[in-house]
Amino acid sequence: MASSRVIKKYPNRRLYDTRVSSYITLEEVRQLVLSGEPFEVRDAKTNEDLTRAVLLQIIAEYEQHGQPIFSTTLLSQIIRFYGDAMQGFVGGYLENSLKVFLEQQDKFRSQLNSLLGQTPWSMLNEVTERNIELWKSLQSAPAAKAGAAPADDADEGKPARRRR
């Protein structure tokens, strides 16, 4: 098993990725999370594990800019659990709840894909192609009737007479 990627955090708040030997940004750490790459953030002086603090920092930045996931009420409720007798259970409960949510989301996606038999993009392409064909047929219909004489308004609904 490959060892976890080590990122060192320096007092100037910069993050140094020891695997690629260069400084990285919080966004690059976020990309590591999204790609599922195991890593840990360590204080460069004390070697203290700062992974959770950096992950919370990423969450805080995303909560501040854009559409937040956590409401003020939810955050207040979580804060109230610190020091409470139930504090030890809350983290596990939230983790398991999110795991069940993700499993249900995967099941829903697979059921939707099997129900539709295709991806949303291929469905959109098919609808677009059908709309183009319909548009072409609507455009060609007046051209096909161009040989017939136009009907008078009074004769609407009656077959058009041919001119001699």
C-alpha positions as CSV (number, residue, x, y, z in Angstrom):
1,M,0.0,0.0,0.0
2,A,1.4,3.4,-1.0
3,S,2.1,5.7,1.9
4,S,0.0,8.8,2.4
5,R,1.1,12.0,0.7
6,V,2.7,14.4,3.2
7,I,2.1,18.1,3.0
8,K,4.0,20.4,5.4
9,K,2.5,23.6,6.7
10,Y,4.9,26.3,7.5
11,P,4.5,29.2,9.9
12,N,3.9,31.6,7.0
13,R,0.8,29.4,6.3
14,R,2.2,28.0,3.0
15,L,1.7,24.4,2.2
16,Y,4.6,22.4,0.8
17,D,3.9,19.1,-1.0
18,T,6.8,16.8,-0.2
19,R,5.9,14.4,-3.1
20,V,6.2,17.0,-5.8
21,S,8.6,19.2,-4.0
22,S,6.7,22.4,-4.4
23,Y,4.3,24.7,-2.7
24,I,0.6,24.1,-3.3
25,T,-2.6,26.0,-2.7
26,L,-5.7,25.1,-0.7
27,E,-7.4,24.5,-4.1
28,E,-4.8,21.9,-5.0
29,V,-5.4,20.3,-1.6
30,R,-9.1,20.3,-2.4
31,Q,-8.3,18.6,-5.7
32,L,-6.5,15.8,-3.8
33,V,-9.6,15.3,-1.7
34,L,-11.8,15.2,-4.9
35,S,-9.4,12.7,-6.5
36,G,-9.5,10.5,-3.4
37,E,-5.7,10.7,-2.9
38,P,-4.7,10.0,0.7
39,F,-2.7,12.8,2.3
40,E,-1.9,14.3,5.6
41,V,-0.9,17.9,6.5
42,R,1.8,18.2,9.2
43,D,3.2,21.2,10.9
44,A,6.7,21.7,9.6
45,K,8.2,22.5,13.1
46,T,6.3,20.2,15.5
47,N,5.1,17.5,13.1
48,E,1.6,17.9,14.6
49,D,-1.2,16.6,12.4
50,L,-3.1,19.6,10.9
51,T,-5.1,17.7,8.3
52,R,-8.5,18.4,10.0
53,A,-7.7,22.1,10.4
54,V,-6.8,22.4,6.7
55,L,-9.9,20.6,5.6
56,L,-12.0,22.8,7.9
57,Q,-10.3,25.8,6.3
58,I,-11.3,24.6,2.8
59,I,-14.9,24.1,4.0
60,A,-15.0,27.5,5.6
61,E,-13.8,29.1,2.3
62,Y,-16.5,27.3,0.3
63,E,-19.1,28.1,2.8
64,Q,-18.2,31.8,2.7
65,H,-18.1,32.1,-1.1
66,G,-20.9,30.5,-3.1
67,Q,-23.9,28.5,-1.9
68,P,-23.3,27.1,1.6
69,I,-24.2,23.6,2.6
70,F,-24.4,24.3,6.3
71,S,-27.1,26.6,7.6
72,T,-26.5,28.9,10.6
73,T,-28.9,26.8,12.5
74,L,-27.1,23.5,11.7
75,L,-23.7,25.0,12.6
76,S,-25.1,26.3,15.9
77,Q,-26.5,22.9,16.7
78,I,-23.1,21.3,16.0
79,I,-21.4,23.8,18.2
80,R,-23.8,23.0,21.1
81,F,-22.7,19.3,20.9
82,Y,-19.1,20.3,22.0
83,G,-18.8,19.5,25.6
84,D,-22.1,17.7,25.7
85,A,-22.4,14.1,26.8
86,M,-23.4,13.2,23.2
87,Q,-20.3,14.8,21.6
88,G,-18.7,11.4,21.0
89,F,-21.7,10.0,19.1
90,V,-22.4,13.0,16.8
91,G,-19.3,12.6,14.6
92,G,-20.0,8.9,14.0
93,Y,-23.7,9.6,13.4
94,L,-23.0,12.4,10.9
95,E,-20.4,10.2,9.1
96,N,-22.7,7.2,8.9
97,S,-25.6,9.4,7.7
98,L,-23.5,10.9,4.9
99,K,-22.3,7.4,4.0
100,V,-25.9,6.2,3.7
101,F,-26.8,9.3,1.7
102,L,-23.9,8.7,-0.8
103,E,-24.9,5.0,-1.2
104,Q,-28.5,6.1,-1.9
105,Q,-27.3,8.7,-4.3
106,D,-25.3,6.0,-6.2
107,K,-28.3,3.6,-6.3
108,F,-30.5,6.4,-7.6
109,R,-28.1,7.3,-10.3
110,S,-27.7,3.7,-11.4
111,Q,-31.4,3.1,-11.4
112,L,-32.0,6.3,-13.3
113,N,-29.4,5.3,-15.9
114,S,-30.8,1.8,-16.2
115,L,-34.3,3.1,-16.5
116,L,-33.4,5.6,-19.2
117,G,-30.9,3.2,-20.7
118,Q,-28.6,6.1,-21.6
119,T,-26.9,9.1,-20.2
120,P,-28.6,12.5,-19.9
121,W,-26.3,13.9,-22.6
122,S,-27.3,11.2,-25.1
123,M,-30.9,11.8,-24.4
124,L,-30.4,15.5,-25.0
125,N,-28.7,14.8,-28.3
126,E,-31.6,12.6,-29.4
127,V,-34.2,15.2,-28.5
128,T,-32.2,17.8,-30.4
129,E,-31.9,15.6,-33.4
130,R,-35.7,15.0,-33.4
131,N,-36.3,18.7,-33.0
132,I,-34.1,19.4,-36.0
133,E,-35.9,16.8,-38.1
134,L,-39.3,18.3,-37.1
135,W,-38.1,21.8,-38.0
136,K,-36.8,20.6,-41.4
137,S,-40.2,18.9,-42.1
138,L,-42.0,22.0,-41.1
139,Q,-39.8,24.1,-43.3
140,S,-40.3,21.8,-46.3
141,A,-44.1,21.6,-45.9
142,P,-44.8,25.1,-47.3
143,A,-42.4,24.4,-50.2
144,A,-44.4,21.2,-51.1
145,K,-47.6,23.2,-51.1
146,A,-46.2,25.9,-53.3
147,G,-47.7,24.3,-56.4
148,A,-51.2,24.6,-55.0
149,A,-53.2,27.8,-55.3
150,P,-53.8,29.7,-52.0
151,A,-57.3,29.5,-50.6
152,D,-59.4,32.6,-50.1
153,D,-60.2,33.6,-46.5
154,A,-63.9,33.0,-47.2
155,D,-63.2,29.6,-48.6
156,E,-61.2,28.5,-45.6
157,G,-61.8,24.9,-44.9
158,K,-62.8,24.2,-48.5
159,P,-60.5,22.6,-51.0
160,A,-58.6,25.2,-53.0
161,R,-59.6,25.7,-56.7
162,R,-57.1,25.4,-59.4
163,R,-56.6,28.3,-61.7
164,R,-57.0,27.8,-65.4
